[in-house]
Amino acid sequence: MKNRLTEELLSYKVLSGTPGLSVLTDEPMSNHSTFRIGGPADYFITPRSEEDLLFVLSKLKEFGERTLIIGKGSNVLFADEGYRGAVVCTSSLDRVIVNGSVITAECGASLTSVARQAARHSLSGLEFAFGIPGSVGGAVFMNAGAYGGEISSVTVKTKTIDPETFEIRIYEREEHEFGYRESVFRRTGDIILSTELCLTPGDAGEINGKMTDFLERRQQKQPLEFPSAGSVFKRCAGRFTGQMIEESGLKGLTVGGAQVSEKHAGFIINVGDATARDVLELIDIIKETVKTRFGCSLECELIYVS
């Protein structure tokens, strides 16, 4: 069946003249996540357009393949055993269109590149996103935020596709049901195709100044020199999670190749050939220790895929 599905996808690639469509089999997910961890996926497919994506999804459904959609792989931990099914990566769906104060970005566009586009057009509202390694689709899915800003504050419309019926739907402002690291898409399963962001005209110098400041803060305070998936845990009411982990004496704690960062205790980093098992064990230790000391039950922001 693997050969038949691969042949049909590659035949479509040739017939449609879509050179960007990539179909890989038994592809290590460590190559496609910022953690650099994860075993092989049965298929790793990168469509180039919405039309490609629709065709790929229809074929995967026809063949009964379990399917996972990812963007930049920046907030995910893949199992050591890999993923039995197809991982569809939207990173090539990255068109960005600026029309006045509205930016329409495809789901695979990087947040940093969209923030740069906004700055070039003297548009304010995305400064917080500069330096975040994720995609627009991932940001909307989890309502990404930093330094007092969230993607929810500028999102006005999102185009999605239902993976079961392939129906296209437009979500307006309130329909996103944004919350802290939450959106309606966590519940519906709709695949985000593109999003409209409404920004505010501003001074280019001030916008670039804020972006530079936020990037410098990240470089000073976050372990960007090591593979990681960013902040592992959500905030705990009334406390900084990283501070609680540090005060629990866990900074620098290492399990295998995974370590609680000595630079920022809210990060778990891959210091050398870490496995998903190492990371999960370290997460369990952190949760148990913080619960015992502070009575706070930490919730993972990181998504584990097995």
C-alpha positions as MATLAB code, in Angstrom:
seq = 'MKNRLTEELLSYKVLSGTPGLSVLTDEPMSNHSTFRIGGPADYFITPRSEEDLLFVLSKLKEFGERTLIIGKGSNVLFADEGYRGAVVCTSSLDRVIVNGSVITAECGASLTSVARQAARHSLSGLEFAFGIPGSVGGAVFMNAGAYGGEISSVTVKTKTIDPETFEIRIYEREEHEFGYRESVFRRTGDIILSTELCLTPGDAGEINGKMTDFLERRQQKQPLEFPSAGSVFKRCAGRFTGQMIEESGLKGLTVGGAQVSEKHAGFIINVGDATARDVLELIDIIKETVKTRFGCSLECELIYVS';
ca = [
       0.000    0.000    0.000;
       2.897    2.336    0.769;
       4.209    1.981   -2.780;
       0.753    2.536   -4.323;
       0.111    5.713   -2.342;
       3.585    7.051   -3.081;
       3.138    6.326   -6.802;
      -0.209    8.140   -6.916;
       1.181   11.195   -5.126;
       4.231   11.328   -7.387;
       2.054   10.842  -10.482;
      -0.006   13.851   -9.404;
       3.233   15.800   -8.958;
       4.236   15.094  -12.565;
       0.787   15.581  -14.117;
       0.036   18.799  -12.250;
       3.474   20.266  -12.894;
       4.019   20.835   -9.170;
       7.775   20.481   -8.650;
       7.531   21.664   -5.048;
       5.464   18.682   -3.868;
       7.766   16.390   -1.894;
       6.950   12.830   -0.842;
       9.403   11.033    1.458;
       9.001    7.653    3.125;
      10.467    6.528    6.460;
      11.663   10.087    7.057;
      13.230   10.827   10.486;
      11.154   13.474   12.259;
      14.318   14.641   14.007;
      15.034   16.389   10.687;
      11.815   18.384   10.912;
      11.473   19.521   14.518;
      13.343   22.237   16.375;
      14.002   19.691   19.159;
      15.926   17.497   16.660;
      14.204   14.464   18.200;
      11.942   11.819   16.670;
      11.877    8.546   14.787;
      10.689    7.992   11.209;
       7.259    8.823    9.835;
       5.811    6.431    7.263;
       5.327    9.416    4.963;
       6.547   12.998    5.106;
       4.713   15.100    2.532;
       5.265   18.763    1.704;
       2.576   20.283   -0.557;
       3.290   23.510   -2.395;
      -0.226   24.970   -2.673;
      -3.727   24.670   -1.279;
      -4.622   22.561   -4.324;
      -1.725   20.207   -3.564;
      -2.784   19.993    0.067;
      -6.372   19.158   -0.852;
      -5.235   16.398   -3.218;
      -2.822   14.971   -0.638;
      -5.500   14.970    2.084;
      -8.034   13.282   -0.204;
      -5.528   10.552   -1.103;
      -4.539    9.977    2.514;
      -8.214    9.622    3.432;
      -8.792    7.268    0.513;
      -5.929    5.043    1.692;
      -7.017    5.295    5.334;
      -3.742    6.845    6.483;
      -3.488    8.459    9.887;
      -2.512   12.090    9.242;
      -0.753   14.845   11.191;
      -0.371   18.440   10.008;
       2.692   20.411   11.118;
       4.265   23.751   10.275;
       7.798   24.534   11.449;
       7.859   21.720   14.039;
       8.688   24.232   16.758;
       6.320   23.203   19.544;
       6.285   19.447   19.156;
       8.096   16.390   20.506;
       7.999   13.320   18.256;
       8.201    9.839   19.760;
      11.400    7.853   19.367;
       9.394    5.199   17.515;
       8.268    7.758   14.965;
       4.808    8.287   13.505;
       2.740    5.532   11.910;
       0.990    7.447    9.182;
       1.588   10.594    7.155;
       3.030   13.854    8.422;
       1.990   16.705    6.123;
       4.220   19.756    6.441;
       2.772   23.121    5.380;
       6.081   25.023    5.415;
       5.935   25.643    1.642;
       2.520   27.293    1.903;
       4.182   30.551    2.851;
       2.783   33.340    0.706;
       2.318   36.703    2.430;
       0.196   39.497    0.924;
       0.060   43.025    2.339;
      -2.982   45.147    1.483;
      -3.092   48.398    3.409;
      -3.050   47.507    7.092;
      -4.151   43.897    6.481;
      -1.678   41.061    6.032;
      -2.914   37.755    4.643;
      -0.459   34.973    5.424;
      -0.603   31.332    4.437;
      -0.347   28.832    7.253;
       3.288   27.880    6.632;
       4.681   31.403    6.643;
       7.081   31.946    9.517;
       6.028   34.406   12.206;
       9.390   36.129   11.985;
       9.095   36.670    8.219;
       5.566   38.074    8.592;
       6.770   40.405   11.368;
       9.505   41.617    9.024;
       6.955   42.252    6.261;
       4.833   44.229    8.698;
       7.829   46.362    9.710;
       8.696   47.054    6.059;
       5.197   48.453    5.595;
       5.290   50.407    8.892;
       2.614   48.211   10.448;
       2.555   47.631   14.196;
       1.101   44.731   16.175;
       3.423   41.834   15.371;
       6.599   43.031   17.069;
       6.182   40.377   19.782;
       6.365   37.636   17.139;
       9.804   38.564   15.841;
      12.153   35.712   16.681;
       9.439   33.133   17.446;
      10.411   30.090   15.330;
       6.861   28.918   14.563;
       4.480   29.325   11.638;
       1.358   31.455   11.315;
      -0.870   28.368   11.317;
       0.719   27.048   14.493;
       0.524   30.478   16.105;
      -3.213   30.779   15.455;
      -3.823   27.169   16.493;
      -2.280   27.769   19.943;
      -2.705   31.561   20.209;
       1.039   32.151   20.419;
       2.248   35.112   22.387;
       5.206   36.788   24.036;
       6.154   40.073   25.727;
       2.542   41.068   26.297;
       1.363   40.359   22.743;
      -0.724   37.513   21.331;
      -1.704   36.563   17.801;
      -5.357   36.793   18.902;
      -5.052   40.568   19.219;
      -4.512   41.018   15.471;
      -6.322   38.010   13.926;
      -9.540   38.931   12.107;
     -10.239   36.009    9.785;
      -8.974   32.466    9.213;
      -9.574   30.161    6.273;
      -9.659   26.440    7.068;
     -10.457   23.064    5.561;
     -12.323   20.228    7.226;
     -10.079   17.128    6.842;
     -13.112   14.821    6.686;
     -15.473   16.651    4.309;
     -12.873   18.949    2.657;
     -15.282   21.834    3.177;
     -13.692   25.285    3.218;
     -14.764   27.478    6.127;
     -14.023   31.083    7.115;
     -13.768   31.854   10.833;
     -14.446   35.473   11.790;
     -13.031   37.236   14.870;
     -15.076   35.836   17.760;
     -15.409   32.414   16.178;
     -11.725   31.739   16.895;
     -12.599   31.402   20.611;
      -9.092   32.395   21.624;
      -7.837   31.803   25.155;
      -4.480   31.364   26.804;
      -2.635   29.041   24.373;
      -6.051   27.993   23.101;
      -8.250   28.380   20.038;
     -11.315   26.699   18.583;
      -9.055   24.735   16.222;
      -7.749   22.562   19.042;
     -11.301   21.196   19.288;
     -12.587   21.225   15.695;
      -9.593   19.627   14.000;
      -9.936   22.032   11.070;
      -6.717   22.588    9.142;
      -5.695   26.231    8.967;
      -4.951   27.415    5.419;
      -4.420   31.152    5.844;
      -5.105   33.996    8.239;
      -5.845   37.710    7.919;
      -4.088   39.949   10.423;
      -5.235   43.541   10.911;
      -2.374   45.748   12.072;
      -1.974   49.415   12.983;
       0.011   51.949   10.945;
       3.002   53.117   12.935;
       6.514   54.495   12.830;
       8.953   52.112   11.105;
      11.805   53.151   13.386;
       9.827   52.437   16.538;
       8.550   49.122   15.161;
      12.051   47.947   14.236;
      13.345   49.176   17.588;
      10.816   47.030   19.464;
      11.607   44.001   17.302;
      15.323   44.390   17.931;
      14.705   44.765   21.663;
      12.567   41.616   21.834;
      15.115   39.628   19.804;
      17.959   40.750   22.073;
      15.940   39.760   25.144;
      15.371   36.309   23.652;
      19.056   35.901   22.872;
      20.065   36.977   26.376;
      17.506   34.949   28.322;
      16.682   31.902   26.198;
      18.949   28.967   25.249;
      18.687   29.572   21.510;
      22.046   27.895   20.921;
      20.536   24.469   21.711;
      17.731   22.515   20.013;
      14.499   22.854   21.988;
      10.761   23.238   21.536;
      10.608   26.573   23.329;
       8.794   26.985   26.602;
       7.680   23.545   27.791;
       4.925   24.496   30.241;
       2.020   26.913   30.336;
       1.944   29.640   32.969;
       0.762   28.676   36.417;
      -1.644   31.211   37.934;
       0.230   33.912   39.808;
       3.708   32.441   39.289;
       6.391   32.333   36.620;
       6.822   28.670   35.728;
      10.524   28.959   34.990;
      11.094   30.616   38.363;
       9.287   27.803   40.200;
      11.383   25.209   38.385;
      14.555   27.109   39.263;
      13.533   27.523   42.918;
      12.895   23.776   43.011;
      16.605   23.266   42.331;
      16.047   21.704   38.921;
      18.106   24.070   36.770;
      20.704   22.012   34.917;
      19.071   18.682   35.789;
      19.887   16.189   33.041;
      18.281   12.950   31.926;
      20.204   11.314   29.084;
      20.680   14.024   26.476;
      17.870   16.260   27.774;
      18.526   19.062   30.245;
      16.623   21.755   32.124;
      18.333   24.804   30.662;
      20.724   26.608   32.989;
      19.899   29.803   31.112;
      16.093   29.584   31.419;
      14.522   26.823   33.519;
      11.305   26.956   31.497;
      13.159   25.328   28.592;
      14.248   21.731   28.154;
      17.138   21.525   25.712;
      18.740   18.785   23.656;
      22.391   18.823   24.738;
      23.328   15.796   22.656;
      21.351   12.916   21.149;
      18.401   13.373   23.511;
      15.503   10.978   23.040;
      11.824   11.685   23.502;
      11.970    9.275   26.432;
      14.630   11.468   28.078;
      12.460   14.571   27.663;
       9.301   12.890   28.960;
      11.134   11.579   32.034;
      12.486   15.048   32.734;
       8.991   16.547   32.337;
       7.609   14.056   34.865;
      10.335   14.946   37.379;
       9.653   18.667   36.958;
       5.879   18.238   37.342;
       6.214   16.100   40.448;
       8.795   18.371   42.096;
       6.901   21.612   41.405;
       3.626   20.033   42.552;
       5.235   18.939   45.831;
       6.912   22.265   46.522;
       4.365   24.778   45.231;
       1.122   22.816   44.921;
       0.918   23.810   41.275;
       0.031   21.252   38.588;
       2.025   22.183   35.508;
       0.403   21.726   32.111;
       2.518   21.131   29.016;
       2.517   23.673   26.214;
       4.656   21.216   24.276;
       2.692   18.744   22.110;
       3.857   15.114   22.246;
       3.176   13.077   19.110;
       3.436    9.287   19.170;
];
